[in-house]
Amino acid sequence: MTLFDHFLSLALESAPWLVLGLILGGLMKVLLPTDFLNKHLKRDSLGSVAKATLLGAPLPL
């Protein structure tokens, strides 16, 4: 297999997951109000970091 074949195989394998991540990100953008995110994520606390991690983890996956 050539480099291009490997690249194409990897792109086709990861494409559905990238689309799913984009859809989840779009839904979060539409459904979660900005005020809600500012209220829960703007503080300098461990809880804010944990919430941001849980909200942000699905996006690149």
Distance bins in CASP14 RR format, pairs under 12 A and 6 or more apart:
PFRMAT RR
TARGET T0000
AUTHOR 0000-0000-0000
RMODE 2
METHOD distances of the structure
MODEL  1
1 7 0 0 0 0 0 1 0 0 0 0 0
1 8 0 0 0 0 1 0 0 0 0 0 0
1 9 1 0 0 1 0 0 0 0 0 0 0
1 10 0 0 0 0 0 1 0 0 0 0 0
2 8 0 0 0 0 1 0 0 0 0 0 0
2 9 0 0 0 0 0 1 0 0 0 0 0
3 9 0 0 0 0 0 1 0 0 0 0 0
3 10 0 0 0 0 0 1 0 0 0 0 0
4 10 0 0 0 0 0 1 0 0 0 0 0
4 11 0 0 0 0 0 1 0 0 0 0 0
5 11 0 0 0 0 0 1 0 0 0 0 0
5 12 0 0 0 0 0 1 0 0 0 0 0
6 12 0 0 0 0 0 1 0 0 0 0 0
6 13 0 0 0 0 0 1 0 0 0 0 0
7 13 0 0 0 0 0 1 0 0 0 0 0
7 14 0 0 0 0 0 1 0 0 0 0 0
8 14 0 0 0 0 0 1 0 0 0 0 0
8 15 0 0 0 0 0 1 0 0 0 0 0
9 15 0 0 0 0 0 1 0 0 0 0 0
10 17 0 0 0 0 0 1 0 0 0 0 0
10 18 0 0 0 0 0 1 0 0 0 0 0
11 17 0 0 0 0 0 1 0 0 0 0 0
11 18 0 0 0 0 1 0 0 0 0 0 0
12 18 0 0 0 0 0 1 0 0 0 0 0
12 19 0 0 0 0 0 1 0 0 0 0 0
14 20 0 0 0 0 0 1 0 0 0 0 0
14 21 0 0 0 0 0 1 0 0 0 0 0
14 60 0 0 0 0 0 1 0 0 0 0 0
14 61 0 0 0 0 0 1 0 0 0 0 0
15 21 0 0 0 0 0 1 0 0 0 0 0
15 22 0 0 0 0 0 1 0 0 0 0 0
16 22 0 0 0 0 0 1 0 0 0 0 0
16 23 0 0 0 0 0 1 0 0 0 0 0
16 61 0 0 0 0 0 1 0 0 0 0 0
17 23 0 0 0 0 0 1 0 0 0 0 0
17 24 0 0 0 0 0 1 0 0 0 0 0
17 58 0 0 0 0 0 1 0 0 0 0 0
17 59 0 0 0 0 0 1 0 0 0 0 0
17 60 0 0 0 0 1 0 0 0 0 0 0
17 61 1 0 0 1 0 0 0 0 0 0 0
18 24 0 0 0 0 0 1 0 0 0 0 0
18 25 0 0 0 0 0 1 0 0 0 0 0
18 59 0 0 0 0 0 1 0 0 0 0 0
18 60 0 0 0 0 1 0 0 0 0 0 0
18 61 0 0 0 0 1 0 0 0 0 0 0
19 25 0 0 0 0 0 1 0 0 0 0 0
19 26 0 0 0 0 0 1 0 0 0 0 0
20 26 0 0 0 0 0 1 0 0 0 0 0
20 27 0 0 0 0 0 1 0 0 0 0 0
20 58 0 0 0 0 1 0 0 0 0 0 0
20 59 0 0 0 0 1 0 0 0 0 0 0
20 60 0 0 0 0 0 1 0 0 0 0 0
20 61 0 0 0 0 1 0 0 0 0 0 0
21 27 0 0 0 0 1 0 0 0 0 0 0
21 28 0 0 0 0 1 0 0 0 0 0 0
21 29 0 0 0 0 0 1 0 0 0 0 0
21 56 0 0 0 0 0 1 0 0 0 0 0
21 57 0 0 0 0 0 1 0 0 0 0 0
21 58 1 0 0 1 0 0 0 0 0 0 0
21 59 1 0 1 0 0 0 0 0 0 0 0
21 60 1 0 0 1 0 0 0 0 0 0 0
21 61 1 0 0 1 0 0 0 0 0 0 0
22 28 0 0 0 0 0 1 0 0 0 0 0
22 29 0 0 0 0 0 1 0 0 0 0 0
22 58 0 0 0 0 0 1 0 0 0 0 0
22 59 0 0 0 0 1 0 0 0 0 0 0
22 60 0 0 0 0 0 1 0 0 0 0 0
22 61 0 0 0 0 0 1 0 0 0 0 0
23 29 0 0 0 0 0 1 0 0 0 0 0
23 30 0 0 0 0 0 1 0 0 0 0 0
23 31 0 0 0 0 0 1 0 0 0 0 0
23 58 0 0 0 0 0 1 0 0 0 0 0
23 59 0 0 0 0 0 1 0 0 0 0 0
24 30 0 0 0 0 0 1 0 0 0 0 0
24 31 0 0 0 0 0 1 0 0 0 0 0
24 32 0 0 0 0 0 1 0 0 0 0 0
24 55 0 0 0 0 0 1 0 0 0 0 0
24 56 0 0 0 0 1 0 0 0 0 0 0
24 57 0 0 0 0 0 1 0 0 0 0 0
24 58 1 0 1 0 0 0 0 0 0 0 0
24 59 1 0 0 1 0 0 0 0 0 0 0
24 60 0 0 0 0 0 1 0 0 0 0 0
24 61 0 0 0 0 1 0 0 0 0 0 0
25 31 0 0 0 0 1 0 0 0 0 0 0
25 32 0 0 0 0 1 0 0 0 0 0 0
25 55 0 0 0 0 1 0 0 0 0 0 0
25 56 0 0 0 0 1 0 0 0 0 0 0
25 57 0 0 0 0 0 1 0 0 0 0 0
25 58 1 0 0 1 0 0 0 0 0 0 0
25 59 1 0 1 0 0 0 0 0 0 0 0
25 60 0 0 0 0 0 1 0 0 0 0 0
25 61 0 0 0 0 0 1 0 0 0 0 0
26 32 0 0 0 0 1 0 0 0 0 0 0
26 58 0 0 0 0 0 1 0 0 0 0 0
26 59 0 0 0 0 1 0 0 0 0 0 0
27 55 0 0 0 0 0 1 0 0 0 0 0
27 58 0 0 0 0 0 1 0 0 0 0 0
27 59 0 0 0 0 0 1 0 0 0 0 0
28 34 0 0 0 0 0 1 0 0 0 0 0
28 36 0 0 0 0 0 1 0 0 0 0 0
28 37 0 0 0 0 1 0 0 0 0 0 0
28 54 0 0 0 0 0 1 0 0 0 0 0
28 55 1 0 0 1 0 0 0 0 0 0 0
28 56 0 0 0 0 1 0 0 0 0 0 0
28 57 0 0 0 0 0 1 0 0 0 0 0
28 58 0 0 0 0 1 0 0 0 0 0 0
28 59 1 0 0 1 0 0 0 0 0 0 0
29 36 0 0 0 0 0 1 0 0 0 0 0
29 37 0 0 0 0 1 0 0 0 0 0 0
29 55 0 0 0 0 0 1 0 0 0 0 0
29 56 0 0 0 0 0 1 0 0 0 0 0
29 59 0 0 0 0 0 1 0 0 0 0 0
31 37 0 0 0 0 0 1 0 0 0 0 0
31 55 0 0 0 0 0 1 0 0 0 0 0
32 38 0 0 0 0 0 1 0 0 0 0 0
32 39 0 0 0 0 0 1 0 0 0 0 0
32 40 0 0 0 0 1 0 0 0 0 0 0
32 41 0 0 0 0 0 1 0 0 0 0 0
32 51 0 0 0 0 0 1 0 0 0 0 0
32 55 1 0 0 1 0 0 0 0 0 0 0
32 56 0 0 0 0 0 1 0 0 0 0 0
33 39 0 0 0 0 1 0 0 0 0 0 0
33 40 0 0 0 0 0 1 0 0 0 0 0
34 40 0 0 0 0 0 1 0 0 0 0 0
34 41 0 0 0 0 0 1 0 0 0 0 0
34 42 0 0 0 0 0 1 0 0 0 0 0
35 41 0 0 0 0 0 1 0 0 0 0 0
35 42 0 0 0 0 0 1 0 0 0 0 0
36 42 0 0 0 0 0 1 0 0 0 0 0
36 51 0 0 0 0 0 1 0 0 0 0 0
36 55 0 0 0 0 0 1 0 0 0 0 0
37 43 0 0 0 0 0 1 0 0 0 0 0
37 48 0 0 0 0 0 1 0 0 0 0 0
37 51 0 0 0 0 1 0 0 0 0 0 0
37 52 0 0 0 0 1 0 0 0 0 0 0
37 55 1 0 0 1 0 0 0 0 0 0 0
37 56 0 0 0 0 0 1 0 0 0 0 0
38 48 0 0 0 0 0 1 0 0 0 0 0
38 51 0 0 0 0 0 1 0 0 0 0 0
38 52 0 0 0 0 0 1 0 0 0 0 0
39 48 0 0 0 0 1 0 0 0 0 0 0
39 51 0 0 0 0 0 1 0 0 0 0 0
40 47 0 0 0 0 1 0 0 0 0 0 0
40 48 1 0 0 1 0 0 0 0 0 0 0
40 49 0 0 0 0 0 1 0 0 0 0 0
40 50 0 0 0 0 0 1 0 0 0 0 0
40 51 1 0 1 0 0 0 0 0 0 0 0
40 52 0 0 0 0 1 0 0 0 0 0 0
40 54 0 0 0 0 0 1 0 0 0 0 0
40 55 0 0 0 0 1 0 0 0 0 0 0
41 47 0 0 0 0 1 0 0 0 0 0 0
41 48 1 0 1 0 0 0 0 0 0 0 0
41 49 0 0 0 0 1 0 0 0 0 0 0
41 50 0 0 0 0 0 1 0 0 0 0 0
41 51 1 0 0 1 0 0 0 0 0 0 0
41 52 1 0 1 0 0 0 0 0 0 0 0
41 53 0 0 0 0 0 1 0 0 0 0 0
41 54 0 0 0 0 0 1 0 0 0 0 0
41 55 1 0 0 1 0 0 0 0 0 0 0
41 56 0 0 0 0 0 1 0 0 0 0 0
42 48 1 0 0 1 0 0 0 0 0 0 0
42 49 0 0 0 0 0 1 0 0 0 0 0
42 51 0 0 0 0 0 1 0 0 0 0 0
42 52 0 0 0 0 1 0 0 0 0 0 0
43 49 0 0 0 0 1 0 0 0 0 0 0
43 50 0 0 0 0 0 1 0 0 0 0 0
43 51 0 0 0 0 1 0 0 0 0 0 0
43 52 0 0 0 0 0 1 0 0 0 0 0
44 52 0 0 0 0 0 1 0 0 0 0 0
45 51 0 0 0 0 1 0 0 0 0 0 0
45 52 0 0 0 0 0 1 0 0 0 0 0
46 52 0 0 0 0 0 1 0 0 0 0 0
46 53 0 0 0 0 0 1 0 0 0 0 0
47 53 0 0 0 0 1 0 0 0 0 0 0
47 54 0 0 0 0 1 0 0 0 0 0 0
47 55 0 0 0 0 0 1 0 0 0 0 0
48 54 0 0 0 0 0 1 0 0 0 0 0
48 55 0 0 0 0 0 1 0 0 0 0 0
49 55 0 0 0 0 0 1 0 0 0 0 0
49 56 0 0 0 0 0 1 0 0 0 0 0
50 56 0 0 0 0 0 1 0 0 0 0 0
50 57 0 0 0 0 0 1 0 0 0 0 0
51 57 0 0 0 0 0 1 0 0 0 0 0
52 59 0 0 0 0 0 1 0 0 0 0 0
53 59 0 0 0 0 0 1 0 0 0 0 0
53 60 0 0 0 0 0 1 0 0 0 0 0
END
